[in-house]
Amino acid sequence: MIKYTINIIFLLTSTINCYSQFLEPGVSVGLNSYSGDLKRGYSPFPGQIGFEVFNRFNISSHQSFKVSYKRGSIKGKEIINDALSLNRNMWFKSKISEVSGKIEYNFLDYFDEVTKHNFTPYVFFGLGATILKNVEEREKVLNSKELFINIPFGMGFKYLINRQFSIALEIEIKKTFNDNIDYMSGANTKNINQVTGLNFNNSIKNYQYGSGNDNDFYYFTGISISYIFYRIPCPKNSAPYNSIY
């Protein structure tokens, strides 16, 4: 599956590169966080440091295609003070590696030398593949790996520092089809040992350890800097013009 996804991204980027005006490689740093059985909803805190390298293919002032590789870790622990959380006392740490391809849409005529819009809000969506490695669960050291598909989407704000450098702030949401980022997948406490290694002496029939009805999300909230390589016009198109397009 990972090879298939990488091949699709490579073919798409090769095609888009034939029409792109310029390339924009860059790096990002930010916080990874998650939503699942221990924590609900988006919040960058508590978060773990994550890194990204990417290349953006600017098709026009409004559309871009971005390929990226992310790496980092995710942690979670009980944050609700109730009987279940106190009895469960769960915390975990997982590592992630991800490749993705995303389409970005700029709301303003970004890069336009006539309107002088050197900033723009934008939205994006795409397709990615994640390798998840569970490394810690309570006091237990883990070494399990699995691959799953994710659907990244989100929003951000770009700003051109000058003609060569751009910075961006971004919130990226990853919808997964996996319920194991937090190493909890809705097990019943009667057979909890087979799934999590925990053993509750006061186990109650049909009392769930986690929810098995929904999958986990994870997030990346970060800042990026990129360098813009402008296309050198072909001689037949080298007449002066006001736009880089």
N, C-alpha and C positions, 0 to 999 in steps of 0.2 A: 504493500500500500504506500509506504513512504517513497519508494522509487517511482511509483506511478504518479504520485502527486508532484514530485520534483520534475519529472519529465513534462508534465502539463505546464508547470510554471515556466520551464525553460523554453518550451515552444511558444507560449504566449509572449514572453519577453523578447524572444527573437523576432517575432512578427511585429510587435509594437515598436521595437528599435528601428525598424525600417522606416517608420513614419514619425518617430519622435524628433523634436527639435533639438533637444539637448538631454544630457544625462545629469543626474543629481545624486551621487553617493553620499552617505552620511552615517552617523552613529547616534544612538539614543541611550539615555540612562534614566531610570525611573524606579517605581515601586510596583512589585507584583502583589496582588491580593486576591482573595477568592470569596465565593459565596456558595454555601453548601449546608451540611447538617449542623455544623458548629456556628455558622455565621450567615445571616441572611442580608441580602441587599449589597449595593455597591458602597465601598469606602476604601480609600487608599491605605488606611491605617487599621490595624497594624500591617505593615507591608515589609517585603524583603526586596533587596536591591536586584534589579534586572538590567540586562544590557541587550542592545540590538545593533546590528549592522544592516544597512539597507541600500538599495539603489532605486531611485525614482525615475521613471521614464515620463517626461512631460510631453504629452501629446498635443496639448493646446494650453491656452491660458486658463481654461476651466477644467480640463481632464488630465489626470495622471494615472500611471500604473506603477505600483510599488511592490517590490519583492524584498523580503526581509528574513533574517535569522535572529531569533531571540534565545536567550539563555538566562536562567536564574533559578530561584527557589521560592517556595510558598510555605508559609507556616500558618497554623491555626490552633486555637485553644478555646475552652469553654468561656463564654462571656456572659451567659445568662445565669443568674443566681436562683436556681430552682432545684427541686429535689432530684430531677433527672440528671441535670448537669453536675450536681454535687456527687451523685452516685457514680456517674459515668466517668467524670474527671478526665476527659480525653484531650490530648494535644498531639499534633503531628508535624512532620516536615517532609516536603516532597520537592524534587528537582524537576525542572522542565526544560526541554529543548524544542524549538518550534521553527518551522518554515511556513511561509504564507505568501500569497499573492493578493493584492487589494487594489480596487479601483477607487480613486479619490475624485471628488467633485468640489472645485473651488467656486464659491458663490460670487466672488468678484473677479474682474479681469486681471488676475494676478500676472505680473511681469509686464503689463501693458505700458509702453513708454509714452503713450498719448494721454491716457487717463491718469497715469502715475499712481496706480494702485499697487503699493509695495507691501500690502497685507491682505489677508482674506481669511474668513472662517471657512471650514470645509467639513465634509462628511465622507465616510468611506465604508466599504464592505468588501468581503472577499471569501477566500477559502484557505484553510491551513491544515497542517498535520503536526501533532504534538507527541513527543516521546516523554512519558511520565515515569519517574522513578521514585517510588516511596522509600524513604531512607530512615525515618524514625516514626514510631507510634508508641506514645507514652514512654516507657523505659526500654522498649524493644527496638533493636536495630534491624531494619528491613533491607531487602535487596530485590524488590520486585520491579519489573519494567513492563510497560505496555504502550501500544501505539493507538491513537485515536484521532479522528477528524474533528476540527473545530471550525466555527464560522465567526470570523472577527468582524466587528463593526464598531463605529464610534464617531467621534468628532474631534476637531482640533482648531488651532489658530496658527497660521503661518505669517512670518514677517521677514521681508528682505532687508538684511543689514546693508548690503551693497549689491553690486551686480554679480558677485561671486559667492557670497555666503547668505544662508537663510537659516533661521531658527524656527522651531515650532513647539507648541504645547499640545499634548494629545491625551485623550482618554480612550482606551481601547477595551472593548468588552469581547470576551471569547465565549460563545455558546458552544458547549461540548455535548457529546453524546456518551458521557462517561460519568459514573457516580463514585469514582474511587480516588479522586484527588486527595480527599481527607481520610482515605482508607476506611470509609464507612459507607455501607451500601444497603442499609435497611434490614440488617440481620435481626432475627428474633433471639432474645436472650437465652432461650432454652438450648440453642445450638451455637451460642456465641463463640465457643472455643474453636470451632471449625473455620470461622471467618476472621475473628479479630484476636483470638488468644486470651480474651477476658473471661472471667468466671465469676458471675454474681451469685452468691449463695441465696439471696432473696429474690431470685428470678421469678417473674410472674408470667404465666402463659399469655402469649400474644402481645407481650410488652416489647416494643421495638427499640433497638439500639440507635437506629437512624432511619431516615425516610428512604424508602425504596421507590418512591413515586416520581421523583424528579432528579435530573442530572445536575452536576456542578457547573458553575461558571468560574472563570478567573479573569483578572483584569490587569492591564498595564497602564499606569499613569506616569507620563514622563515628558522629558524635554529633549529635543534633538537639534543637532547642527549639521548642515549639509553644504557641500561645495558644488557649484553649478558649472558644468562644462557646456559652453555655448557652441552651437554648430557653426562651422565656417561655411558660408554660402558657396554654392557651385558658381563657376564663372558666368554661366548663362543667366543666373538669378542674382547677380552681384550688384545690380543697380541700387542706388540708395533708397531706403525706405524707413519709415518711422517706427516700425514694430520689429521685434525679433522674430516674428512669424512670417 
